[in-house]
């Protein structure tokens, strides 16, 4: 059965259909919400999203996009409710080497720590972006959605998603290079 059929059955009380729908999208929606408004709120956003589906608060229309886009659109509504007024206002912007080891090599503890530090630095840089730019990165890069799908979820033109993603990447490069430069200066002064 397809996802649209699962929605219809879940709304009629079919627990198996709901479980399949939830299992198919829960992690992706959680990751989106965690990047947008923090891990503490992400579980609530997931729960609110699926409750809205069960209650039929927003009807699914296959002509408007995929079930995934429908669910992310609902999740986005709850994310926006959790963002500060200043952050939520940024959505109204109007804009025209992972190391490969040989099969017999294991990364050293130092390599693992360096990788974890890098991941945390990138996550912090993404979290510091204005909400509209952060959303473009989360949807297009982390969730690997197409520009068209991200635009449908964000309720904006594809060109706006592209523009926001381009600007977000530029901001990230600036933030990450500043962080790296700061790390190099700290290391040199030790």
SULVEN-V486945 format. One line per field, one symbol per residue. phi: phi as a letter, one per 40 degrees, with the letter a starting at -180 (. if undefined). psi: psi as a letter, one per 40 degrees, with the letter a starting at -180 (. if undefined). burial: 1 if it has 16 or more other C-alpha atoms within 10 Angstrom, else 0. Layout:
BEGIN
phi = ???
psi = ???
burial = ???
END
This chain:
BEGIN
phi = .cccccccccccgcccccdcccccbdcccdcdccccbgcccccccccccccccccgcbccbdcciccdcdccccdddcccccccdcccccccdbbc.ccbccdccbccdcccccccccdcccdccccccddccccccccccccfccdcccccccfacdcccdcccccccccccccccccccccccccccc
psi = iidddddddddeehddddddddddedddddddddddeiddedddddddddddddefdhihhdeeaiddddddddddddddddiidddddeeehhh.ghhhiideiiiidddddddddddddddddddeiiddddddddddddefiidddddddefiiddddddddddddddddddddddddddddddde.
burial = 0011011111100000110011001101111111111100111011111101110000010000011111111111011101000001001000000000000000000000000000001100111011111111111100001011111111001101111110011011001100000000000000
END
